[in-house]
Amino acid sequence: MGSPEKVPTDEERENRSVIRKSLHAAERVESGESLTRENVAVTRPADGVAPRHYEAVVGGRARETLDPGEAITADAVDVEVDAEGDPEMETRADGPPASETAESGGERSE
């Protein structure tokens, strides 16, 4: 019999960063430039700030120049977010509402 507790398999853990999404620059963002719904997207892989920090990041400023598609890391923004993805969140990936991501050219994080 199996365990009543649902936990990811080893294979699922290995694929986590590829399957999950994170915040990336949708276009070039210069150092000091404001981060907006137009220049921040939620895309794969999960090598940047978790999508649940979308609202906190939008309105902040870039600490460094970001190229299109580059992951937005905690060090690259002037807002307080915890480092990178959240390995404890097994199945949930919050992001902006679908209507907002469609307008900015990003992807919905579900």
C-alpha positions as a LaTeX table, in Angstrom:
\begin{tabular}{lrrr}
\hline
Residue & $x$ (\AA) & $y$ (\AA) & $z$ (\AA) \\
\hline
Met1 & 0.00 & 0.00 & 0.00 \\
Gly2 & 1.02 & 3.57 & $-0.52$ \\
Ser3 & 1.31 & 6.43 & 1.90 \\
Pro4 & $-1.73$ & 8.66 & 2.59 \\
Glu5 & 0.58 & 11.67 & 2.26 \\
Lys6 & 1.02 & 12.98 & $-1.29$ \\
Val7 & 4.63 & 13.87 & $-2.01$ \\
Pro8 & 6.42 & 14.41 & $-5.33$ \\
Thr9 & 8.38 & 11.54 & $-6.81$ \\
Asp10 & 12.14 & 11.83 & $-7.35$ \\
Glu11 & 11.49 & 12.40 & $-11.06$ \\
Glu12 & 9.01 & 15.20 & $-10.30$ \\
Arg13 & 11.54 & 16.85 & $-8.01$ \\
Glu14 & 14.20 & 16.69 & $-10.74$ \\
Asn15 & 11.85 & 18.33 & $-13.26$ \\
Arg16 & 10.56 & 20.99 & $-10.87$ \\
Ser17 & 12.63 & 23.90 & $-12.20$ \\
Val18 & 11.78 & 23.07 & $-15.82$ \\
Ile19 & 8.04 & 22.71 & $-15.25$ \\
Arg20 & 7.52 & 25.64 & $-12.90$ \\
Lys21 & 7.55 & 29.26 & $-13.94$ \\
Ser22 & 9.19 & 32.42 & $-12.66$ \\
Leu23 & 9.43 & 36.10 & $-13.51$ \\
His24 & 11.43 & 37.09 & $-16.59$ \\
Ala25 & 12.02 & 40.30 & $-18.51$ \\
Ala26 & 9.55 & 40.53 & $-21.41$ \\
Glu27 & 11.75 & 43.17 & $-23.04$ \\
Arg28 & 15.05 & 44.92 & $-22.30$ \\
Val29 & 14.93 & 46.69 & $-18.93$ \\
Glu30 & 17.68 & 49.17 & $-18.14$ \\
Ser31 & 19.18 & 49.48 & $-14.67$ \\
Gly32 & 17.03 & 51.92 & $-12.67$ \\
Glu33 & 14.03 & 51.49 & $-14.97$ \\
Ser34 & 10.60 & 50.76 & $-13.47$ \\
Leu35 & 9.30 & 47.23 & $-13.75$ \\
Thr36 & 5.84 & 47.22 & $-15.35$ \\
Arg37 & 3.19 & 44.78 & $-16.52$ \\
Glu38 & 4.56 & 45.33 & $-20.02$ \\
Asn39 & 8.18 & 44.39 & $-19.25$ \\
Val40 & 7.65 & 41.55 & $-16.72$ \\
Ala41 & 6.37 & 38.14 & $-17.84$ \\
Val42 & 5.68 & 34.82 & $-16.11$ \\
Thr43 & 7.44 & 32.09 & $-18.11$ \\
Arg44 & 9.42 & 28.85 & $-17.79$ \\
Pro45 & 11.86 & 27.82 & $-16.41$ \\
Ala46 & 11.73 & 28.58 & $-12.68$ \\
Asp47 & 15.12 & 30.24 & $-12.47$ \\
Gly48 & 13.98 & 33.59 & $-11.09$ \\
Val49 & 11.60 & 35.11 & $-8.56$ \\
Ala50 & 8.44 & 33.05 & $-8.00$ \\
Pro51 & 5.27 & 34.24 & $-9.79$ \\
Arg52 & 3.58 & 34.85 & $-6.43$ \\
His53 & 5.81 & 37.96 & $-6.14$ \\
Tyr54 & 4.51 & 39.45 & $-9.42$ \\
Glu55 & 2.53 & 42.25 & $-7.75$ \\
Ala56 & 5.46 & 43.17 & $-5.51$ \\
Val57 & 7.96 & 43.26 & $-8.39$ \\
Val58 & 5.75 & 45.34 & $-10.72$ \\
Gly59 & 6.29 & 48.93 & $-9.61$ \\
Gly60 & 9.80 & 48.24 & $-8.36$ \\
Arg61 & 13.01 & 49.18 & $-10.17$ \\
Ala62 & 15.67 & 47.06 & $-11.81$ \\
Arg63 & 19.03 & 47.12 & $-10.03$ \\
Glu64 & 20.73 & 45.85 & $-13.17$ \\
Thr65 & 20.04 & 45.73 & $-16.90$ \\
Leu66 & 17.90 & 42.75 & $-17.90$ \\
Asp67 & 17.82 & 41.35 & $-21.42$ \\
Pro68 & 14.59 & 40.00 & $-22.96$ \\
Gly69 & 13.87 & 36.54 & $-21.52$ \\
Glu70 & 16.37 & 36.94 & $-18.67$ \\
Ala71 & 15.23 & 35.69 & $-15.27$ \\
Ile72 & 14.41 & 38.38 & $-12.74$ \\
Thr73 & 16.26 & 37.38 & $-9.56$ \\
Ala74 & 15.81 & 38.74 & $-6.04$ \\
Asp75 & 19.12 & 40.62 & $-6.42$ \\
Ala76 & 18.00 & 42.24 & $-9.69$ \\
Val77 & 15.08 & 44.17 & $-8.16$ \\
Asp78 & 14.83 & 46.81 & $-5.45$ \\
Val79 & 11.86 & 45.19 & $-3.71$ \\
Glu80 & 11.92 & 42.67 & $-0.88$ \\
Val81 & 11.22 & 39.14 & $-2.14$ \\
Asp82 & 12.52 & 35.83 & $-0.87$ \\
Ala83 & 15.21 & 34.20 & $-2.96$ \\
Glu84 & 14.21 & 32.57 & $-6.23$ \\
Gly85 & 11.55 & 29.86 & $-6.42$ \\
Asp86 & 9.88 & 28.30 & $-3.43$ \\
Pro87 & 10.73 & 24.57 & $-3.24$ \\
Glu88 & 8.12 & 24.05 & $-0.52$ \\
Met89 & 5.26 & 24.95 & $-2.85$ \\
Glu90 & 4.67 & 21.61 & $-4.53$ \\
Thr91 & 1.77 & 22.34 & $-6.88$ \\
Arg92 & 0.85 & 26.01 & $-6.60$ \\
Ala93 & 2.22 & 28.79 & $-8.78$ \\
Asp94 & 0.39 & 32.08 & $-8.31$ \\
Gly95 & 0.71 & 34.79 & $-10.87$ \\
Pro96 & $-1.15$ & 37.71 & $-12.31$ \\
Pro97 & $-4.73$ & 37.29 & $-13.52$ \\
Ala98 & $-5.00$ & 35.88 & $-17.05$ \\
Ser99 & $-6.39$ & 39.18 & $-18.39$ \\
Glu100 & $-3.28$ & 41.02 & $-17.23$ \\
Thr101 & $-0.80$ & 38.54 & $-18.69$ \\
Ala102 & $-2.63$ & 38.47 & $-22.03$ \\
Glu103 & $-2.26$ & 42.25 & $-22.28$ \\
Ser104 & 1.46 & 42.12 & $-21.50$ \\
Gly105 & 2.25 & 39.14 & $-23.73$ \\
Gly106 & 3.14 & 36.93 & $-20.74$ \\
Glu107 & 1.82 & 33.54 & $-19.82$ \\
Arg108 & $-0.64$ & 32.50 & $-17.15$ \\
Ser109 & 1.06 & 30.48 & $-14.43$ \\
Glu110 & $-1.29$ & 27.50 & $-14.12$ \\
\hline
\end{tabular}
